[in-house]
Amino acid sequence: MNRVEQLRRLQMIDFALQEAALFLNSHPDDENALQYYKKFQQFRTQAACDYQECFGPLTNRDNNANTWQYIDGPWPWESEA
């Protein structure tokens, strides 16, 4: 997957997580919803790891290198098209 595809994947997973969290706010005892949320947390962790292996840190908090790599990639408003 290229950079744009991986970012899109992360956005879709983040959307699913947020929707599940909103549902859980009003249905906190729904075990199926909680399992869904936990599954997508795992997807998110893996997708972020995959992205960062290929393209560097997603946020400044993810910059774990000895250099400040966070500024090397295109900024969110910079199109790669």
mmCIF file of the N, C-alpha and C atoms, coordinates in Angstrom:
data_MODEL
# 
_entry.id   MODEL 
# 
loop_
_atom_site.group_PDB 
_atom_site.id 
_atom_site.type_symbol 
_atom_site.label_atom_id 
_atom_site.label_alt_id 
_atom_site.label_comp_id 
_atom_site.label_asym_id 
_atom_site.label_entity_id 
_atom_site.label_seq_id 
_atom_site.pdbx_PDB_ins_code 
_atom_site.Cartn_x 
_atom_site.Cartn_y 
_atom_site.Cartn_z 
_atom_site.occupancy 
_atom_site.B_iso_or_equiv 
_atom_site.pdbx_formal_charge 
_atom_site.auth_seq_id 
_atom_site.auth_comp_id 
_atom_site.auth_asym_id 
_atom_site.auth_atom_id 
_atom_site.pdbx_PDB_model_num 
ATOM 1   N N  . MET A 1 1  ? 0.841   -1.195 0.000  1.00 0.00 ? 1  MET A N  1 
ATOM 2   C CA . MET A 1 1  ? 0.000   0.000  0.000  1.00 0.00 ? 1  MET A CA 1 
ATOM 3   C C  . MET A 1 1  ? 0.876   1.245  0.000  1.00 0.00 ? 1  MET A C  1 
ATOM 4   N N  . ASN A 1 2  ? 0.437   2.248  -0.708 1.00 0.00 ? 2  ASN A N  1 
ATOM 5   C CA . ASN A 1 2  ? 1.190   3.497  -0.706 1.00 0.00 ? 2  ASN A CA 1 
ATOM 6   C C  . ASN A 1 2  ? 0.757   4.362  0.496  1.00 0.00 ? 2  ASN A C  1 
ATOM 7   N N  . ARG A 1 3  ? 1.389   5.506  0.626  1.00 0.00 ? 3  ARG A N  1 
ATOM 8   C CA . ARG A 1 3  ? 1.147   6.382  1.772  1.00 0.00 ? 3  ARG A CA 1 
ATOM 9   C C  . ARG A 1 3  ? -0.320  6.808  1.881  1.00 0.00 ? 3  ARG A C  1 
ATOM 10  N N  . VAL A 1 4  ? -0.909  7.222  0.783  1.00 0.00 ? 4  VAL A N  1 
ATOM 11  C CA . VAL A 1 4  ? -2.300  7.686  0.794  1.00 0.00 ? 4  VAL A CA 1 
ATOM 12  C C  . VAL A 1 4  ? -3.236  6.549  1.181  1.00 0.00 ? 4  VAL A C  1 
ATOM 13  N N  . GLU A 1 5  ? -2.999  5.362  0.644  1.00 0.00 ? 5  GLU A N  1 
ATOM 14  C CA . GLU A 1 5  ? -3.847  4.215  0.977  1.00 0.00 ? 5  GLU A CA 1 
ATOM 15  C C  . GLU A 1 5  ? -3.736  3.844  2.456  1.00 0.00 ? 5  GLU A C  1 
ATOM 16  N N  . GLN A 1 6  ? -2.542  3.910  2.997  1.00 0.00 ? 6  GLN A N  1 
ATOM 17  C CA . GLN A 1 6  ? -2.369  3.580  4.414  1.00 0.00 ? 6  GLN A CA 1 
ATOM 18  C C  . GLN A 1 6  ? -3.027  4.632  5.307  1.00 0.00 ? 6  GLN A C  1 
ATOM 19  N N  . LEU A 1 7  ? -2.914  5.905  4.930  1.00 0.00 ? 7  LEU A N  1 
ATOM 20  C CA . LEU A 1 7  ? -3.588  6.950  5.711  1.00 0.00 ? 7  LEU A CA 1 
ATOM 21  C C  . LEU A 1 7  ? -5.106  6.781  5.647  1.00 0.00 ? 7  LEU A C  1 
ATOM 22  N N  . ARG A 1 8  ? -5.623  6.431  4.475  1.00 0.00 ? 8  ARG A N  1 
ATOM 23  C CA . ARG A 1 8  ? -7.067  6.201  4.315  1.00 0.00 ? 8  ARG A CA 1 
ATOM 24  C C  . ARG A 1 8  ? -7.507  5.031  5.195  1.00 0.00 ? 8  ARG A C  1 
ATOM 25  N N  . ARG A 1 9  ? -6.700  3.992  5.234  1.00 0.00 ? 9  ARG A N  1 
ATOM 26  C CA . ARG A 1 9  ? -6.997  2.834  6.096  1.00 0.00 ? 9  ARG A CA 1 
ATOM 27  C C  . ARG A 1 9  ? -7.089  3.268  7.557  1.00 0.00 ? 9  ARG A C  1 
ATOM 28  N N  . LEU A 1 10 ? -6.140  4.068  7.995  1.00 0.00 ? 10 LEU A N  1 
ATOM 29  C CA . LEU A 1 10 ? -6.162  4.571  9.372  1.00 0.00 ? 10 LEU A CA 1 
ATOM 30  C C  . LEU A 1 10 ? -7.403  5.426  9.632  1.00 0.00 ? 10 LEU A C  1 
ATOM 31  N N  . GLN A 1 11 ? -7.771  6.249  8.677  1.00 0.00 ? 11 GLN A N  1 
ATOM 32  C CA . GLN A 1 11 ? -8.960  7.080  8.838  1.00 0.00 ? 11 GLN A CA 1 
ATOM 33  C C  . GLN A 1 11 ? -10.221 6.229  8.984  1.00 0.00 ? 11 GLN A C  1 
ATOM 34  N N  . MET A 1 12 ? -10.316 5.175  8.199  1.00 0.00 ? 12 MET A N  1 
ATOM 35  C CA . MET A 1 12 ? -11.490 4.305  8.283  1.00 0.00 ? 12 MET A CA 1 
ATOM 36  C C  . MET A 1 12 ? -11.553 3.595  9.637  1.00 0.00 ? 12 MET A C  1 
ATOM 37  N N  . ILE A 1 13 ? -10.408 3.128  10.092 1.00 0.00 ? 13 ILE A N  1 
ATOM 38  C CA . ILE A 1 13 ? -10.366 2.461  11.393 1.00 0.00 ? 13 ILE A CA 1 
ATOM 39  C C  . ILE A 1 13 ? -10.695 3.450  12.504 1.00 0.00 ? 13 ILE A C  1 
ATOM 40  N N  . ASP A 1 14 ? -10.137 4.654  12.434 1.00 0.00 ? 14 ASP A N  1 
ATOM 41  C CA . ASP A 1 14 ? -10.433 5.673  13.446 1.00 0.00 ? 14 ASP A CA 1 
ATOM 42  C C  . ASP A 1 14 ? -11.917 6.033  13.458 1.00 0.00 ? 14 ASP A C  1 
ATOM 43  N N  . PHE A 1 15 ? -12.533 6.086  12.289 1.00 0.00 ? 15 PHE A N  1 
ATOM 44  C CA . PHE A 1 15 ? -13.963 6.376  12.209 1.00 0.00 ? 15 PHE A CA 1 
ATOM 45  C C  . PHE A 1 15 ? -14.765 5.273  12.907 1.00 0.00 ? 15 PHE A C  1 
ATOM 46  N N  . ALA A 1 16 ? -14.424 4.015  12.615 1.00 0.00 ? 16 ALA A N  1 
ATOM 47  C CA . ALA A 1 16 ? -15.126 2.895  13.241 1.00 0.00 ? 16 ALA A CA 1 
ATOM 48  C C  . ALA A 1 16 ? -14.943 2.917  14.757 1.00 0.00 ? 16 ALA A C  1 
ATOM 49  N N  . LEU A 1 17 ? -13.744 3.237  15.218 1.00 0.00 ? 17 LEU A N  1 
ATOM 50  C CA . LEU A 1 17 ? -13.493 3.333  16.660 1.00 0.00 ? 17 LEU A CA 1 
ATOM 51  C C  . LEU A 1 17 ? -14.327 4.431  17.303 1.00 0.00 ? 17 LEU A C  1 
ATOM 52  N N  . GLN A 1 18 ? -14.383 5.576  16.662 1.00 0.00 ? 18 GLN A N  1 
ATOM 53  C CA . GLN A 1 18 ? -15.134 6.693  17.223 1.00 0.00 ? 18 GLN A CA 1 
ATOM 54  C C  . GLN A 1 18 ? -16.627 6.385  17.267 1.00 0.00 ? 18 GLN A C  1 
ATOM 55  N N  . GLU A 1 19 ? -17.141 5.778  16.218 1.00 0.00 ? 19 GLU A N  1 
ATOM 56  C CA . GLU A 1 19 ? -18.560 5.410  16.207 1.00 0.00 ? 19 GLU A CA 1 
ATOM 57  C C  . GLU A 1 19 ? -18.871 4.382  17.287 1.00 0.00 ? 19 GLU A C  1 
ATOM 58  N N  . ALA A 1 20 ? -17.990 3.414  17.454 1.00 0.00 ? 20 ALA A N  1 
ATOM 59  C CA . ALA A 1 20 ? -18.190 2.411  18.506 1.00 0.00 ? 20 ALA A CA 1 
ATOM 60  C C  . ALA A 1 20 ? -18.137 3.060  19.885 1.00 0.00 ? 20 ALA A C  1 
ATOM 61  N N  . ALA A 1 21 ? -17.223 4.008  20.070 1.00 0.00 ? 21 ALA A N  1 
ATOM 62  C CA . ALA A 1 21 ? -17.122 4.702  21.358 1.00 0.00 ? 21 ALA A CA 1 
ATOM 63  C C  . ALA A 1 21 ? -18.393 5.497  21.648 1.00 0.00 ? 21 ALA A C  1 
ATOM 64  N N  . LEU A 1 22 ? -18.915 6.158  20.648 1.00 0.00 ? 22 LEU A N  1 
ATOM 65  C CA . LEU A 1 22 ? -20.165 6.905  20.840 1.00 0.00 ? 22 LEU A CA 1 
ATOM 66  C C  . LEU A 1 22 ? -21.312 5.968  21.202 1.00 0.00 ? 22 LEU A C  1 
ATOM 67  N N  . PHE A 1 23 ? -21.375 4.820  20.541 1.00 0.00 ? 23 PHE A N  1 
ATOM 68  C CA . PHE A 1 23 ? -22.414 3.843  20.856 1.00 0.00 ? 23 PHE A CA 1 
ATOM 69  C C  . PHE A 1 23 ? -22.255 3.340  22.287 1.00 0.00 ? 23 PHE A C  1 
ATOM 70  N N  . LEU A 1 24 ? -21.005 3.049  22.676 1.00 0.00 ? 24 LEU A N  1 
ATOM 71  C CA . LEU A 1 24 ? -20.750 2.551  24.034 1.00 0.00 ? 24 LEU A CA 1 
ATOM 72  C C  . LEU A 1 24 ? -21.076 3.585  25.103 1.00 0.00 ? 24 LEU A C  1 
ATOM 73  N N  . ASN A 1 25 ? -21.013 4.870  24.761 1.00 0.00 ? 25 ASN A N  1 
ATOM 74  C CA . ASN A 1 25 ? -21.396 5.905  25.727 1.00 0.00 ? 25 ASN A CA 1 
ATOM 75  C C  . ASN A 1 25 ? -22.843 5.747  26.169 1.00 0.00 ? 25 ASN A C  1 
ATOM 76  N N  . SER A 1 26 ? -23.701 5.306  25.258 1.00 0.00 ? 26 SER A N  1 
ATOM 77  C CA . SER A 1 26 ? -25.116 5.147  25.601 1.00 0.00 ? 26 SER A CA 1 
ATOM 78  C C  . SER A 1 26 ? -25.515 3.690  25.850 1.00 0.00 ? 26 SER A C  1 
ATOM 79  N N  . HIS A 1 27 ? -24.604 2.753  25.546 1.00 0.00 ? 27 HIS A N  1 
ATOM 80  C CA . HIS A 1 27 ? -24.866 1.328  25.756 1.00 0.00 ? 27 HIS A CA 1 
ATOM 81  C C  . HIS A 1 27 ? -23.635 0.675  26.403 1.00 0.00 ? 27 HIS A C  1 
ATOM 82  N N  . PRO A 1 28 ? -23.242 1.115  27.584 1.00 0.00 ? 28 PRO A N  1 
ATOM 83  C CA . PRO A 1 28 ? -21.976 0.674  28.177 1.00 0.00 ? 28 PRO A CA 1 
ATOM 84  C C  . PRO A 1 28 ? -21.921 -0.820 28.516 1.00 0.00 ? 28 PRO A C  1 
ATOM 85  N N  . ASP A 1 29 ? -23.057 -1.485 28.590 1.00 0.00 ? 29 ASP A N  1 
ATOM 86  C CA . ASP A 1 29 ? -23.073 -2.898 28.945 1.00 0.00 ? 29 ASP A CA 1 
ATOM 87  C C  . ASP A 1 29 ? -23.169 -3.824 27.737 1.00 0.00 ? 29 ASP A C  1 
ATOM 88  N N  . ASP A 1 30 ? -23.093 -3.285 26.541 1.00 0.00 ? 30 ASP A N  1 
ATOM 89  C CA . ASP A 1 30 ? -23.197 -4.087 25.324 1.00 0.00 ? 30 ASP A CA 1 
ATOM 90  C C  . ASP A 1 30 ? -21.857 -4.788 25.067 1.00 0.00 ? 30 ASP A C  1 
ATOM 91  N N  . GLU A 1 31 ? -21.795 -6.067 25.369 1.00 0.00 ? 31 GLU A N  1 
ATOM 92  C CA . GLU A 1 31 ? -20.553 -6.836 25.230 1.00 0.00 ? 31 GLU A CA 1 
ATOM 93  C C  . GLU A 1 31 ? -20.090 -6.926 23.775 1.00 0.00 ? 31 GLU A C  1 
ATOM 94  N N  . ASN A 1 32 ? -21.030 -7.075 22.850 1.00 0.00 ? 32 ASN A N  1 
ATOM 95  C CA . ASN A 1 32 ? -20.651 -7.153 21.435 1.00 0.00 ? 32 ASN A CA 1 
ATOM 96  C C  . ASN A 1 32 ? -19.999 -5.857 20.967 1.00 0.00 ? 32 ASN A C  1 
ATOM 97  N N  . ALA A 1 33 ? -20.547 -4.743 21.390 1.00 0.00 ? 33 ALA A N  1 
ATOM 98  C CA . ALA A 1 33 ? -19.978 -3.449 21.009 1.00 0.00 ? 33 ALA A CA 1 
ATOM 99  C C  . ALA A 1 33 ? -18.591 -3.273 21.618 1.00 0.00 ? 33 ALA A C  1 
ATOM 100 N N  . LEU A 1 34 ? -18.427 -3.711 22.846 1.00 0.00 ? 34 LEU A N  1 
ATOM 101 C CA . LEU A 1 34 ? -17.125 -3.592 23.497 1.00 0.00 ? 34 LEU A CA 1 
ATOM 102 C C  . LEU A 1 34 ? -16.094 -4.475 22.795 1.00 0.00 ? 34 LEU A C  1 
ATOM 103 N N  . GLN A 1 35 ? -16.488 -5.671 22.406 1.00 0.00 ? 35 GLN A N  1 
ATOM 104 C CA . GLN A 1 35 ? -15.573 -6.545 21.676 1.00 0.00 ? 35 GLN A CA 1 
ATOM 105 C C  . GLN A 1 35 ? -15.210 -5.950 20.310 1.00 0.00 ? 35 GLN A C  1 
ATOM 106 N N  . TYR A 1 36 ? -16.188 -5.367 19.650 1.00 0.00 ? 36 TYR A N  1 
ATOM 107 C CA . TYR A 1 36 ? -15.954 -4.683 18.378 1.00 0.00 ? 36 TYR A CA 1 
ATOM 108 C C  . TYR A 1 36 ? -14.932 -3.565 18.571 1.00 0.00 ? 36 TYR A C  1 
ATOM 109 N N  . TYR A 1 37 ? -15.120 -2.754 19.613 1.00 0.00 ? 37 TYR A N  1 
ATOM 110 C CA . TYR A 1 37 ? -14.211 -1.652 19.905 1.00 0.00 ? 37 TYR A CA 1 
ATOM 111 C C  . TYR A 1 37 ? -12.791 -2.166 20.144 1.00 0.00 ? 37 TYR A C  1 
ATOM 112 N N  . LYS A 1 38 ? -12.675 -3.213 20.937 1.00 0.00 ? 38 LYS A N  1 
ATOM 113 C CA . LYS A 1 38 ? -11.354 -3.767 21.242 1.00 0.00 ? 38 LYS A CA 1 
ATOM 114 C C  . LYS A 1 38 ? -10.680 -4.320 19.986 1.00 0.00 ? 38 LYS A C  1 
ATOM 115 N N  . LYS A 1 39 ? -11.460 -4.966 19.126 1.00 0.00 ? 39 LYS A N  1 
ATOM 116 C CA . LYS A 1 39 ? -10.916 -5.500 17.878 1.00 0.00 ? 39 LYS A CA 1 
ATOM 117 C C  . LYS A 1 39 ? -10.374 -4.365 17.007 1.00 0.00 ? 39 LYS A C  1 
ATOM 118 N N  . PHE A 1 40 ? -11.112 -3.266 16.925 1.00 0.00 ? 40 PHE A N  1 
ATOM 119 C CA . PHE A 1 40 ? -10.661 -2.150 16.106 1.00 0.00 ? 40 PHE A CA 1 
ATOM 120 C C  . PHE A 1 40 ? -9.505  -1.387 16.760 1.00 0.00 ? 40 PHE A C  1 
ATOM 121 N N  . GLN A 1 41 ? -9.384  -1.462 18.071 1.00 0.00 ? 41 GLN A N  1 
ATOM 122 C CA . GLN A 1 41 ? -8.189  -0.907 18.719 1.00 0.00 ? 41 GLN A CA 1 
ATOM 123 C C  . GLN A 1 41 ? -6.952  -1.661 18.245 1.00 0.00 ? 41 GLN A C  1 
ATOM 124 N N  . GLN A 1 42 ? -7.077  -2.980 18.155 1.00 0.00 ? 42 GLN A N  1 
ATOM 125 C CA . GLN A 1 42 ? -5.957  -3.793 17.673 1.00 0.00 ? 42 GLN A CA 1 
ATOM 126 C C  . GLN A 1 42 ? -5.649  -3.484 16.213 1.00 0.00 ? 42 GLN A C  1 
ATOM 127 N N  . PHE A 1 43 ? -6.699  -3.353 15.389 1.00 0.00 ? 43 PHE A N  1 
ATOM 128 C CA . PHE A 1 43 ? -6.491  -2.974 13.996 1.00 0.00 ? 43 PHE A CA 1 
ATOM 129 C C  . PHE A 1 43 ? -5.756  -1.637 13.902 1.00 0.00 ? 43 PHE A C  1 
ATOM 130 N N  . ARG A 1 44 ? -6.148  -0.684 14.763 1.00 0.00 ? 44 ARG A N  1 
ATOM 131 C CA . ARG A 1 44 ? -5.556  0.663  14.745 1.00 0.00 ? 44 ARG A CA 1 
ATOM 132 C C  . ARG A 1 44 ? -4.075  0.600  15.098 1.00 0.00 ? 44 ARG A C  1 
ATOM 133 N N  . THR A 1 45 ? -3.767  -0.171 16.138 1.00 0.00 ? 45 THR A N  1 
ATOM 134 C CA . THR A 1 45 ? -2.373  -0.313 16.561 1.00 0.00 ? 45 THR A CA 1 
ATOM 135 C C  . THR A 1 45 ? -1.525  -0.889 15.433 1.00 0.00 ? 45 THR A C  1 
ATOM 136 N N  . GLN A 1 46 ? -2.031  -1.932 14.774 1.00 0.00 ? 46 GLN A N  1 
ATOM 137 C CA . GLN A 1 46 ? -1.284  -2.561 13.683 1.00 0.00 ? 46 GLN A CA 1 
ATOM 138 C C  . GLN A 1 46 ? -1.168  -1.632 12.475 1.00 0.00 ? 46 GLN A C  1 
ATOM 139 N N  . ALA A 1 47 ? -2.245  -0.958 12.134 1.00 0.00 ? 47 ALA A N  1 
ATOM 140 C CA . ALA A 1 47 ? -2.220  -0.052 10.981 1.00 0.00 ? 47 ALA A CA 1 
ATOM 141 C C  . ALA A 1 47 ? -1.237  1.101  11.223 1.00 0.00 ? 47 ALA A C  1 
ATOM 142 N N  . ALA A 1 48 ? -1.219  1.637  12.436 1.00 0.00 ? 48 ALA A N  1 
ATOM 143 C CA . ALA A 1 48 ? -0.280  2.718  12.756 1.00 0.00 ? 48 ALA A CA 1 
ATOM 144 C C  . ALA A 1 48 ? 1.161   2.211  12.695 1.00 0.00 ? 48 ALA A C  1 
ATOM 145 N N  . CYS A 1 49 ? 1.380   1.018  13.198 1.00 0.00 ? 49 CYS A N  1 
ATOM 146 C CA . CYS A 1 49 ? 2.721   0.429  13.151 1.00 0.00 ? 49 CYS A CA 1 
ATOM 147 C C  . CYS A 1 49 ? 3.161   0.217  11.701 1.00 0.00 ? 49 CYS A C  1 
ATOM 148 N N  . ASP A 1 50 ? 2.278   -0.324 10.877 1.00 0.00 ? 50 ASP A N  1 
ATOM 149 C CA . ASP A 1 50 ? 2.592   -0.534 9.459  1.00 0.00 ? 50 ASP A CA 1 
ATOM 150 C C  . ASP A 1 50 ? 2.933   0.788  8.775  1.00 0.00 ? 50 ASP A C  1 
ATOM 151 N N  . TYR A 1 51 ? 2.132   1.811  9.026  1.00 0.00 ? 51 TYR A N  1 
ATOM 152 C CA . TYR A 1 51 ? 2.365   3.118  8.415  1.00 0.00 ? 51 TYR A CA 1 
ATOM 153 C C  . TYR A 1 51 ? 3.734   3.665  8.840  1.00 0.00 ? 51 TYR A C  1 
ATOM 154 N N  . GLN A 1 52 ? 4.005   3.625  10.123 1.00 0.00 ? 52 GLN A N  1 
ATOM 155 C CA . GLN A 1 52 ? 5.234   4.227  10.638 1.00 0.00 ? 52 GLN A CA 1 
ATOM 156 C C  . GLN A 1 52 ? 6.484   3.483  10.186 1.00 0.00 ? 52 GLN A C  1 
ATOM 157 N N  . GLU A 1 53 ? 6.369   2.179  9.960  1.00 0.00 ? 53 GLU A N  1 
ATOM 158 C CA . GLU A 1 53 ? 7.501   1.423  9.422  1.00 0.00 ? 53 GLU A CA 1 
ATOM 159 C C  . GLU A 1 53 ? 7.877   1.910  8.027  1.00 0.00 ? 53 GLU A C  1 
ATOM 160 N N  . CYS A 1 54 ? 6.874   2.239  7.236  1.00 0.00 ? 54 CYS A N  1 
ATOM 161 C CA . CYS A 1 54 ? 7.109   2.648  5.852  1.00 0.00 ? 54 CYS A CA 1 
ATOM 162 C C  . CYS A 1 54 ? 7.368   4.141  5.690  1.00 0.00 ? 54 CYS A C  1 
ATOM 163 N N  . PHE A 1 55 ? 6.657   4.965  6.464  1.00 0.00 ? 55 PHE A N  1 
ATOM 164 C CA . PHE A 1 55 ? 6.641   6.400  6.183  1.00 0.00 ? 55 PHE A CA 1 
ATOM 165 C C  . PHE A 1 55 ? 7.036   7.297  7.340  1.00 0.00 ? 55 PHE A C  1 
ATOM 166 N N  . GLY A 1 56 ? 7.373   6.743  8.478  1.00 0.00 ? 56 GLY A N  1 
ATOM 167 C CA . GLY A 1 56 ? 7.778   7.560  9.606  1.00 0.00 ? 56 GLY A CA 1 
ATOM 168 C C  . GLY A 1 56 ? 6.611   7.888  10.522 1.00 0.00 ? 56 GLY A C  1 
ATOM 169 N N  . PRO A 1 57 ? 6.868   8.734  11.511 1.00 0.00 ? 57 PRO A N  1 
ATOM 170 C CA . PRO A 1 57 ? 5.871   9.004  12.547 1.00 0.00 ? 57 PRO A CA 1 
ATOM 171 C C  . PRO A 1 57 ? 4.604   9.677  12.022 1.00 0.00 ? 57 PRO A C  1 
ATOM 172 N N  . LEU A 1 58 ? 3.473   9.270  12.594 1.00 0.00 ? 58 LEU A N  1 
ATOM 173 C CA . LEU A 1 58 ? 2.182   9.875  12.260 1.00 0.00 ? 58 LEU A CA 1 
ATOM 174 C C  . LEU A 1 58 ? 2.009   11.218 12.953 1.00 0.00 ? 58 LEU A C  1 
ATOM 175 N N  . THR A 1 59 ? 2.469   11.312 14.175 1.00 0.00 ? 59 THR A N  1 
ATOM 176 C CA . THR A 1 59 ? 2.367   12.547 14.952 1.00 0.00 ? 59 THR A CA 1 
ATOM 177 C C  . THR A 1 59 ? 3.709   12.825 15.610 1.00 0.00 ? 59 THR A C  1 
ATOM 178 N N  . ASN A 1 60 ? 3.850   14.004 16.167 1.00 0.00 ? 60 ASN A N  1 
ATOM 179 C CA . ASN A 1 60 ? 5.101   14.324 16.859 1.00 0.00 ? 60 ASN A CA 1 
ATOM 180 C C  . ASN A 1 60 ? 5.316   13.401 18.060 1.00 0.00 ? 60 ASN A C  1 
ATOM 181 N N  . ARG A 1 61 ? 4.255   12.904 18.653 1.00 0.00 ? 61 ARG A N  1 
ATOM 182 C CA . ARG A 1 61 ? 4.390   11.997 19.800 1.00 0.00 ? 61 ARG A CA 1 
ATOM 183 C C  . ARG A 1 61 ? 4.933   10.632 19.390 1.00 0.00 ? 61 ARG A C  1 
ATOM 184 N N  . ASP A 1 62 ? 4.863   10.322 18.107 1.00 0.00 ? 62 ASP A N  1 
ATOM 185 C CA . ASP A 1 62 ? 5.354   9.034  17.602 1.00 0.00 ? 62 ASP A CA 1 
ATOM 186 C C  . ASP A 1 62 ? 6.805   9.100  17.147 1.00 0.00 ? 62 ASP A C  1 
ATOM 187 N N  . ASN A 1 63 ? 7.428   10.245 17.231 1.00 0.00 ? 63 ASN A N  1 
ATOM 188 C CA . ASN A 1 63 ? 8.808   10.418 16.782 1.00 0.00 ? 63 ASN A CA 1 
ATOM 189 C C  . ASN A 1 63 ? 9.746   9.816  17.822 1.00 0.00 ? 63 ASN A C  1 
ATOM 190 N N  . ASN A 1 64 ? 10.221  8.599  17.548 1.00 0.00 ? 64 ASN A N  1 
ATOM 191 C CA . ASN A 1 64 ? 11.101  7.906  18.498 1.00 0.00 ? 64 ASN A CA 1 
ATOM 192 C C  . ASN A 1 64 ? 12.531  7.789  17.992 1.00 0.00 ? 64 ASN A C  1 
ATOM 193 N N  . ALA A 1 65 ? 12.847  8.391  16.883 1.00 0.00 ? 65 ALA A N  1 
ATOM 194 C CA . ALA A 1 65 ? 14.188  8.308  16.299 1.00 0.00 ? 65 ALA A CA 1 
ATOM 195 C C  . ALA A 1 65 ? 15.130  9.303  16.990 1.00 0.00 ? 65 ALA A C  1 
ATOM 196 N N  . ASN A 1 66 ? 16.388  9.202  16.662 1.00 0.00 ? 66 ASN A N  1 
ATOM 197 C CA . ASN A 1 66 ? 17.384  10.127 17.201 1.00 0.00 ? 66 ASN A CA 1 
ATOM 198 C C  . ASN A 1 66 ? 17.363  11.471 16.489 1.00 0.00 ? 66 ASN A C  1 
ATOM 199 N N  . THR A 1 67 ? 16.588  11.565 15.418 1.00 0.00 ? 67 THR A N  1 
ATOM 200 C CA . THR A 1 67 ? 16.417  12.824 14.702 1.00 0.00 ? 67 THR A CA 1 
ATOM 201 C C  . THR A 1 67 ? 14.937  13.178 14.690 1.00 0.00 ? 67 THR A C  1 
ATOM 202 N N  . TRP A 1 68 ? 14.623  14.422 14.350 1.00 0.00 ? 68 TRP A N  1 
ATOM 203 C CA . TRP A 1 68 ? 13.239  14.888 14.347 1.00 0.00 ? 68 TRP A CA 1 
ATOM 204 C C  . TRP A 1 68 ? 12.635  14.601 12.977 1.00 0.00 ? 68 TRP A C  1 
ATOM 205 N N  . GLN A 1 69 ? 12.261  13.331 12.740 1.00 0.00 ? 69 GLN A N  1 
ATOM 206 C CA . GLN A 1 69 ? 11.765  12.871 11.448 1.00 0.00 ? 69 GLN A CA 1 
ATOM 207 C C  . GLN A 1 69 ? 10.343  13.330 11.159 1.00 0.00 ? 69 GLN A C  1 
ATOM 208 N N  . TYR A 1 70 ? 9.628   13.728 12.157 1.00 0.00 ? 70 TYR A N  1 
ATOM 209 C CA . TYR A 1 70 ? 8.218   14.088 11.994 1.00 0.00 ? 70 TYR A CA 1 
ATOM 210 C C  . TYR A 1 70 ? 8.016   15.145 10.902 1.00 0.00 ? 70 TYR A C  1 
ATOM 211 N N  . ILE A 1 71 ? 8.976   16.040 10.742 1.00 0.00 ? 71 ILE A N  1 
ATOM 212 C CA . ILE A 1 71 ? 8.816   17.127 9.768  1.00 0.00 ? 71 ILE A CA 1 
ATOM 213 C C  . ILE A 1 71 ? 9.218   16.724 8.351  1.00 0.00 ? 71 ILE A C  1 
ATOM 214 N N  . ASP A 1 72 ? 9.739   15.511 8.158  1.00 0.00 ? 72 ASP A N  1 
ATOM 215 C CA . ASP A 1 72 ? 10.249  15.104 6.852  1.00 0.00 ? 72 ASP A CA 1 
ATOM 216 C C  . ASP A 1 72 ? 9.164   14.778 5.831  1.00 0.00 ? 72 ASP A C  1 
ATOM 217 N N  . GLY A 1 73 ? 8.039   14.268 6.261  1.00 0.00 ? 73 GLY A N  1 
ATOM 218 C CA . GLY A 1 73 ? 6.985   13.856 5.333  1.00 0.00 ? 73 GLY A CA 1 
ATOM 219 C C  . GLY A 1 73 ? 6.137   15.033 4.909  1.00 0.00 ? 73 GLY A C  1 
ATOM 220 N N  . PRO A 1 74 ? 5.255   14.787 3.957  1.00 0.00 ? 74 PRO A N  1 
ATOM 221 C CA . PRO A 1 74 ? 4.343   15.874 3.583  1.00 0.00 ? 74 PRO A CA 1 
ATOM 222 C C  . PRO A 1 74 ? 3.375   16.173 4.731  1.00 0.00 ? 74 PRO A C  1 
ATOM 223 N N  . TRP A 1 75 ? 3.029   17.429 4.881  1.00 0.00 ? 75 TRP A N  1 
ATOM 224 C CA . TRP A 1 75 ? 2.075   17.824 5.904  1.00 0.00 ? 75 TRP A CA 1 
ATOM 225 C C  . TRP A 1 75 ? 0.684   17.429 5.425  1.00 0.00 ? 75 TRP A C  1 
ATOM 226 N N  . PRO A 1 76 ? -0.267  17.317 6.329  1.00 0.00 ? 76 PRO A N  1 
ATOM 227 C CA . PRO A 1 76 ? -1.609  16.862 5.929  1.00 0.00 ? 76 PRO A CA 1 
ATOM 228 C C  . PRO A 1 76 ? -2.240  17.666 4.815  1.00 0.00 ? 76 PRO A C  1 
ATOM 229 N N  . TRP A 1 77 ? -1.928  18.941 4.719  1.00 0.00 ? 77 TRP A N  1 
ATOM 230 C CA . TRP A 1 77 ? -2.546  19.789 3.693  1.00 0.00 ? 77 TRP A CA 1 
ATOM 231 C C  . TRP A 1 77 ? -1.774  19.747 2.372  1.00 0.00 ? 77 TRP A C  1 
ATOM 232 N N  . GLU A 1 78 ? -0.654  19.050 2.328  1.00 0.00 ? 78 GLU A N  1 
ATOM 233 C CA . GLU A 1 78 ? 0.136   18.931 1.110  1.00 0.00 ? 78 GLU A CA 1 
ATOM 234 C C  . GLU A 1 78 ? -0.321  17.689 0.332  1.00 0.00 ? 78 GLU A C  1 
ATOM 235 N N  . SER A 1 79 ? -0.771  17.876 -0.860 1.00 0.00 ? 79 SER A N  1 
ATOM 236 C CA . SER A 1 79 ? -1.279  16.770 -1.670 1.00 0.00 ? 79 SER A CA 1 
ATOM 237 C C  . SER A 1 79 ? -0.131  16.040 -2.346 1.00 0.00 ? 79 SER A C  1 
ATOM 238 N N  . GLU A 1 80 ? -0.273  14.733 -2.433 1.00 0.00 ? 80 GLU A N  1 
ATOM 239 C CA . GLU A 1 80 ? 0.726   13.934 -3.150 1.00 0.00 ? 80 GLU A CA 1 
ATOM 240 C C  . GLU A 1 80 ? 0.257   13.588 -4.553 1.00 0.00 ? 80 GLU A C  1 
ATOM 241 N N  . ALA A 1 81 ? -0.842  14.149 -4.976 1.00 0.00 ? 81 ALA A N  1 
ATOM 242 C CA . ALA A 1 81 ? -1.399  13.812 -6.300 1.00 0.00 ? 81 ALA A CA 1 
ATOM 243 C C  . ALA A 1 81 ? -0.539  14.335 -7.423 1.00 0.00 ? 81 ALA A C  1 
# 
